[in-house]
């Protein structure tokens, strides 16, 4: 199983403004099928609050800052994103929340699949049940 990880992107320094690049199968281990961004998140609000069964995501603070909090039901990971050249790789099977958005923050997400509602797990108890079932399948050899 893949684990979440912080990835620092290459930075091209230029006096006119810096540049960072993400290419599929280079900096991130998946083909990019969808790109979306969150913005104008009111102070104190949280986004996310769900997990994916098959979707990989790469999350970047394109502007401002926020926390990416992840759990697989056992281990907990927390990443503070505040640079546009840093991102978090989120594999499938992790409950995700995004918290503590700064004023003007923009959360950019690169996703491995198109939107599919059936890939979402939106209730935490259902997520824990899913993890128990999927872990049992792995240990039983299915």
KASULQUI-V298327 format. One line per field, one symbol per residue. ss: DSSP state (A for helix, B for strand, O for the rest). Layout:
# KASULQUI-V298327
ss = ???
This chain:
# KASULQUI-V298327
ss = OOOOBBBBOOBBOOOOOOBBOOOBOOOBOOOOOBBBBBBOOOOOOOBBBBBBOOOOBBBBBBBOOBBBBBBOOOOBBBBBBOOOOBBBBBOOOOBBBBBOOOOOOBBBBBBOOOOOAAABBOOAAAAAAAAAAAAAAAAAOO
